[in-house]
Amino acid sequence: MSNAPLADIDNGIVTFLPLEQTHEGKYKVKICNVYQIRLQHIQDKEWSISILLSSPENYISDGILYPKTTWLGSELLSKLAKWSTEIMKREFKSTLSLISVARYSKIYQDLKEKYKRIVKVWPEVTNPEKFVYEDVAIAAYLLILWEDERAERGLSEKQSFMDLGCGNGLLVHILSNEGHSGKGIDVRRRKIWDMYGPQTYLEENVVSPNNLYPDVDWLIGNHSDELTPWIPVIAARSSYSCRYFLLPCCFFDFHGKYNRRQSKKTQYREYIDFVTEVGLVCGFKVEEDCLRIPSTKRVCLIGKSRTYPAIQDAALDDQRAHYINSRQSFNKTASDKKDRLYQVDSFLTAGHTTALIGDEEVLQNTNVENVLMSGFLPRGKEQMRNCTALPKDFVDKVVLKVVQLLLSESKESPPGNTTTWNRGESLTLGEIAEHLDKKTLKTLKNEYGGLQTLLRNNHQVFEVLNGKVHIRDWREWKPPKKNKRNEHVKQRFPSRAFKTRLCWFYMHHPQGCPLTSEFCHYAHGAEELKPSLTVPKMNHVKQ
């Protein structure tokens, strides 16, 4: 899928025709998504710029190839007006400069169609529309990049990979489904990991610069935070044939936050240059490209070939160690030496490598392993403090205590009277806290949000509004209305999640559940329980 722009220079009009490829290989115009950009002269130096849609009510947005209409109106117009009055030097390369745009569009649409169902069952608090389609776009880019590499090298077997700091693991899931053997590692397990199934290999663990992956073809760093500058180092030391793909986001140096050194560049451009320099020092030919993703941080760096023969690998290892060591030394004195820029002057003659800071030679025989670990603090296994890691019996005890407290504040309904099901009264969080023992309060104090977070987590039982806690009455629940503004918000009860958990009220409320089993989303007894949803493995896209 691509856009064919038709320019009417005399009238200042550009019409964008979205083209879709049919099964016969022909292209047809997607009429509902045709749009125009018009530039009109008003008077003197006054101009106007506008965007027109051929069919606004039928326009289909995917947030990538077809931007949202709100973005076209509120963002694109202002950007076009700004760009038209500026004389700018291009700071980054054009989008998708290293691969075929036509092939990318085709693969992206195929993957998007295959994995769009994940948006509807996304269990994380992050925006599924952004994260799912961003990872789909990155996967499409990598699949084409790797296909081109196989053609260049005459390879038949698909490349293997290791995603360091894999986050939600969706990129690993897609690449694995598309036929590439690989694995993802992250310091914290995500809920969605359980939905991918056993064919997607994800590991909860800490990644250290000393970890090497000699049997892996490609290392991936997708928003890998403090690991970002280390990934070229790890790739270089893993094996002479190991390559890497980096999508830098947050600004980290080897031993902490990155300190700016050149105010003439934007912080992002300066950081990209730094990570590029790391790759060069490690002996890679570093290529830069811009991805087509819904993010302001779109520049990726690719190291897929070396600048030196394999026989000089040991000498380069020394160079890498000295460079890392000098970065640490520089950062320690950056406050009083702001004008001393790090400069690498390296040459390989008779296995000798030299690097300079200013005019001072800093290269000495340094133990590589010690340098890699010196000053680096790997992110430890994150301690969950949102009440989700509390012991189940502790949570159950607090939930039951609060329900009993709310019920005791109201007049009891006659036994068996379902029309006046007792939902109790409402109490403030402070009033409830007064009835909890000191040990319980101390435990909750160590959690983010404390009592309120625990009650909100138990959404089935409680409703917390304006600081007051109520027992939830599911007879009042209505599914949210679908509209364009909340399409990305997952409904509380997708059909696939129906009856996957026991009904708390059926098990514990004096009058049972106010709903019959037919209408309750939760299971009335173990015999009604259904298995939780997992994302099925899919056949990979033909490239």
Secondary structure, DSSP 8 states (H G I E B T S, - for coil): -EEEEEEETTTTEEEEEEEEE-TTS-EEE-GGG-EEEEEEEEETTEEEEEEEES-GGG----SSSS--HHHIIIIIHHHHHHHHT------S--BT-SS-HHHHHHHHHHHHHHHTHHHHT--SSS-HHHHHHHHHHHHHHHHHHHHHHHHHHT--S---EEEET-TT-HHHHHHHHTT--EEEEESS--TTHHHH-TTS-EEE----TT---TT-SEEEEES-GGGTTHHHHHHHHH-TT-EEEEE--S-EETTEE-----TTS-HHHHHHHHHHHHHHHTTEEEEEEE--SSSS--EEEEEEEESS-GGGHHHHHHHHHHHHHHHHHHHHTTTT-TT--EE-----BTTB---EETTEE------HHHHHHTT----------SSTTS-HHHHHHHHHHHHHHHHHTS----TT-GGG------EEHHHHHTTS-HHHHHHHHTSTTHHHHHHHH-TTTEEEETTEEEE--GGG-------TTSTTS--S--GGGTT-SB-HHHHHSTT--SS-TTT-SSBSSGGG---------------
